Amino acid sequence: MIRDHWAVENSLHWVMDMTFRDDECRIKTEHASANFTTLRHMAHNLIRKAVGKDSIHL
């Protein structure tokens, strides 16, 4: 059960880092980092749900 949790956790973080370069982001002012994280997750969900060859297949 723990390995399954970390597999999901690691795969999401890897996709977010490779797609959106999450680790390289240097936004630190007030609530901007939380806002950008929310936008990235929304974009990731939209890309994943998109039909076609440009979508992310998991």
Secondary structure, DSSP 8 states (H G I E B T S, - for coil): -HHHHHHHHHHHHHHHHHHH-GGG----STTHHHHHHHHHHHHHHHHHH--STTS---
